[in-house]
Amino acid sequence: MSYTPDLLSLLPPAAAVVLSLLTRRVLWSLSAGIAAGLIVHTQGDIPQTAKEAVSLFAGLLSTPWILKTLGFAILVGSVMELMRRSGGIDGLVDVLQHRIGLVRSKRGALLLVYATGIVIFIESSITSLIAGAIGRPLSGRFGFSREKLAYVCDSTSAPVCSLILLNGWGALLLGLVATQIDAGYLSGDAVDLLLHSVAYNFYAGIALVVTFAVIWFDWDIGPMRLTLPEHAVYVSRRGPTDASLMLVPLAVMVTGVFFFLWLTGGGEILKGSGSSSVFYTMLLTLAVTAAFYRGKKAMAWNTFFDAAFKGALALLPIAAILLLAFAIGKVIDMIGTGAYLASFLESGMTGVWLAAAVFVIASLMAFATGTSWGTFSVMLPIAAATGAAVDVNMPLLIGAVISGGVFGDHCSPISDTTIIASLAAGCDHIDHVRTQLPYALLSGAVALMMFLAAGFLDG
């Protein structure tokens, strides 16, 4: 049974997003979006819809990269609980606050999280995770909300990974650019084109600047004004603390991702598998943590396994949200939502407006589908073909695709990176989406004006 993409293809993502924001029940909202999408796909054939649903989830749960991503999300809970129960988190806070005096205020604490997000650019999930792990105990000590922490984690993960391309993001984009060179729509060297496009990744750069301003000036707008600091929530662990009990697992996470990217890429980091790397990294982290804690006599075996199990159990709901987010992404792909949105990018458009149009369409596509990488894969070939027809600055168009993908993904409640940022900060997912949205929209509006200006200057 075939389905031609039309206005109905927007129904599933619209249903999921609107219901999530209205009801705050993410699992039910995503399920409703999936059901709506499958009904559209089968054109109302309910028995066929049921069969498609079974086939959908069977396919997802037999897909290696999805299983590894779900495993990563669950294992994160184990590592976080182990670091908390061992006293490693309190130990790191004590070192930062008292022994070296690096963090003395709310501004200093959030700047540390911000700097962590920028320095660790290897993989957006790991970036959010480590920034959140450092920031969560500081939120209680210095009185800022978990929503503010989630915003800083989210606003320094994907933007930084899309600017510093020595990671999986760079590998994907380099491959897409090279494919368009082979197709004859782009000319020149793929690496050179991609590096030049970084200067036009306006949204990522603006988002980082806005995030810094929010921290420096303690700038709360919209729903962020209503969030509560954590003074009354944080309870310090009694007894001796040791910062190494947190620093060693974090160091394994960072170095482990680099190693497994190199290993899965056959000696080339840019060709490595992101999902495999983060999953294997978490397994390695658990193994090293177990050995290190026993060597330090920080935790008995029964306590270790109890903490690991309870931490994993606590993040099962997040894994379920991720699974449903992947499912609705698959359904949206089946009914051609991305292709329908891309059809609005007409080849007859004049060059001066083209970069702004690419940015807007890519933003809408990433918001509706919840994936920046999927948006890159659909939009970059379309932008390259359209740009070749009107002879415009190709790095500008590539930058517009990247910016739009990151912006839309940043705003979307069904985005896996947004979900993981909520996980990292330990805050309600919908609260994170609502409080982050005004800042993202501000950065997006400025980026749009810059793409318009660049288009006119280039034309």
FENUR-V516200 format. One record per backbone hydrogen bond with DSSP energy under -1.0 kcal/mol. NH is the residue of the N-H (numbers start at 1). CO is the residue of the C=O. If there is no record, write none. Layout:
# FENUR-V516200
((NH CO) (NH CO))
This chain:
# FENUR-V516200
((9 6) (10 7) (11 8) (14 10) (15 11) (16 12) (17 13) (18 14) (19 15) (20 16) (21 17) (22 18) (23 19) (24 20) (29 25) (30 26) (31 27) (32 28) (33 29) (34 30) (35 31) (36 32) (37 33) (38 34) (39 35) (40 36) (41 37) (42 38) (44 39) (46 44) (49 45) (50 46) (51 47) (52 48) (53 49) (54 50) (55 51) (56 52) (57 53) (58 54) (59 55) (60 56) (61 57) (63 60) (67 63) (68 64) (69 65) (70 66) (71 67) (72 68) (73 69) (74 70) (75 71) (76 72) (78 74) (79 75) (80 76) (81 77) (82 78) (83 79) (84 80) (85 81) (86 82) (88 83) (89 83) (91 87) (92 88) (93 89) (94 90) (95 91) (96 92) (97 93) (98 94) (99 94) (100 95) (102 96) (103 96) (109 105) (110 106) (111 107) (112 108) (113 109) (114 110) (115 111) (116 112) (117 113) (118 114) (119 115) (120 116) (121 119) (127 123) (128 124) (129 125) (130 126) (131 127) (132 128) (133 129) (134 130) (135 131) (136 132) (139 135) (141 137) (142 138) (144 139) (149 145) (150 146) (151 147) (152 148) (153 149) (154 150) (155 151) (161 157) (162 158) (164 160) (167 165) (171 167) (172 168) (173 169) (174 170) (175 171) (176 172) (177 173) (178 174) (179 175) (180 176) (181 177) (182 178) (183 179) (185 180) (186 180) (193 189) (194 190) (195 191) (196 192) (197 193) (200 197) (201 198) (202 200) (205 201) (206 202) (207 203) (208 204) (209 205) (210 206) (211 207) (212 208) (213 209) (214 210) (215 211) (216 212) (217 213) (219 214) (224 221) (225 222) (226 223) (233 230) (234 230) (245 242) (246 243) (247 243) (248 244) (250 246) (251 247) (252 248) (253 249) (254 250) (255 251) (256 252) (257 253) (258 254) (259 255) (260 256) (261 257) (262 258) (263 259) (264 260) (265 261) (266 263) (267 262) (271 268) (272 269) (277 273) (278 274) (279 275) (280 276) (281 277) (282 278) (283 279) (284 280) (285 281) (286 282) (287 283) (288 284) (289 285) (290 286) (291 287) (292 288) (293 289) (294 290) (295 291) (296 292) (298 293) (304 300) (305 301) (306 302) (307 303) (308 304) (309 305) (310 306) (311 307) (312 308) (313 309) (314 310) (316 313) (319 315) (320 316) (321 317) (322 318) (323 319) (324 320) (325 321) (326 322) (327 323) (328 324) (329 325) (330 326) (331 327) (332 328) (333 329) (334 330) (335 331) (337 332) (340 336) (341 337) (342 338) (343 339) (344 341) (345 342) (346 344) (349 346) (353 350) (357 353) (358 354) (359 355) (360 356) (361 357) (362 358) (363 359) (364 360) (365 361) (366 362) (367 363) (368 364) (369 365) (370 366) (375 371) (376 372) (377 373) (378 374) (379 375) (380 376) (383 379) (384 380) (385 381) (386 382) (387 383) (388 384) (389 385) (390 386) (391 387) (397 393) (398 394) (399 395) (400 396) (401 397) (402 398) (403 399) (404 400) (405 401) (406 402) (407 403) (408 404) (409 405) (410 406) (411 407) (412 408) (415 412) (419 415) (420 416) (421 417) (422 418) (423 419) (424 420) (425 421) (426 422) (427 422) (432 428) (433 429) (434 430) (435 431) (436 432) (437 433) (440 436) (441 437) (442 438) (443 439) (444 440) (445 441) (446 442) (447 443) (448 444) (449 445) (450 446) (451 447) (452 448) (453 449) (454 450) (455 451) (456 452) (457 453) (458 454) (459 455))
